[in-house]
């Protein structure tokens, strides 16, 4: 009888330890995920964060001949309360090259991202996205060049 009682007591204690260990692991994982989200910039920005307000988010260049280059200046304004810093501008392919401003854009000030698209080797309908990463709210925005390329 004593052996059965000891076995039940030991099994209960062992199960209790495993349950606590799982809870501690789960809490640690939750904390690590929250810390990674903050480190990756996916946390909600401050209410005073800059805001990019685009004059136009999509530019339709119409129909062009293969080999022509299209240039467009995407104009924007910082409608937030703090300086806007664009940390990266990357295109969906190497045929599209964005040039963001290097200096911070003060609240209320305007800026331009110059984009050049080279249609060499392209044909048909095109939709080129340029992802802008900044300290704005939201931290990422996408502008687009769209149009059609006719083969020579």
N, C-alpha and C positions, 0 to 999 in steps of 0.2 A: 504494500500500500504506500509505504514511504517512497519507494522508487517511482511509482506512477505519479505521485504528487510532485516529486522533484523534477520529473520529466516534463510535466505540464508547466510548472513554474519556469523551468529553463526555456521551454519553447515560447512561452509568453514574453519573457525578457528578450529573447533573440528577435522575435517579430517586432517588438517595440523599438529595438535599436535600428533595425533595417528601415522601419517607417520614418524615424527621425533622420536617418542618413539620406533618404530620398527627398524629404522636404528641404534639407539643407542644400542638396545638390540643385534642386529645382529653383530655390531662391537665388543661389549663386549664378545659375544660368540666366535667370530673368534679369539680374543686376548687370551681367556682362552684356546682354543684348541691349539694355537701355544705355549703357556706357558707349557701346559701339555706335548706336544711332546718333548719339550726341557728337561723337568724334567724326562721323561721316557727314555731318552737316544736315542730317535729315530731321533734326529737332526743329520745333516750331520757332521761327525767328522772333526777335523782340518786336513789340508793337511799334517801336520807333525805327525799325529797319527801313532801308531804302526800298522804293518800289519802282520798277521799270514800267513805264507806260509807253507803249509803242505807237508811233504814228500809223504804222501799217505793219502787220506781222507776216503778211504774204505778199510777194511781188510777182506778178504774172508778166513775164517778158514776151509773151506772145509766141510767134513762130519765127525761128531764125534758121539760117543755113548751117549745116554741120561745119565745125571748125571756127565759128564766130565765138567771141567772148562777150559775156554780158556782165556789166558792172551795175551794182545798185547800192545806194547808201540807205541803210535802215536807220531812221531817225527815232530817237526816244527821249523821254524826259524822266528825271528822277523826281517822282512825286512823293517820295518819302521824307523823313525828318532827319536823316543822317546821310553822309557821303556814300555814294554808290561805287563799289570797286568790282570791276569785271575781272575775275581770276582766270577765265578760260572761255574760248570760243572755238568750237570744233565742228567740222562739217561731216556729213554722212559719207562723203567720198573725197578722194584727193583732187578731183576736178573742180572743187569749190573751196575757195580760200577766203576766210573771214579775217578782217583786221579790226580788232576792238580798240577802244581808246586805252592808253596806258595809264593816264592820270585819273584819279577819282573824280566823279561827277557830283558836284555839290547839290544839296536839295534845291529843287526848282530849276536847276540848270539842264541844258540839253546836250546830247551826245549823238555820235554816229558810229555805226559799225559798217565799214565798207566791205562788200562781198563781191568777189570776182568768180564767175563760173566759166570754165573753158569747155565748150561743146565738142571739142575734137574727139572723135571716136564714139560719140553718142548719137542716138537716133530715136525718134518717137517722143512720147510724152515723158517729161522729166519732173521730178519733185525732189528737190534737194533741201534737206533740213540742216539748220545750223543751231546747235545747242549752246546756249549762253549760260555760263555758271558764274554766279556773283554772290555778294552778301545781301542781296535783295530778298524780299518776301513776295513770291516764292524764290528759292535759291536757283532754280533752273527754269529757263524759258526757251522756246523754240521759235525761230523765224524761218521762213521758207521762200525758196525761189522755185517757181513753176513755169512751165512752158513746153513748147513742142519744137523738136529739131527735125528738119527735113534733110534727107541725104542729098548730096550733090549729084 
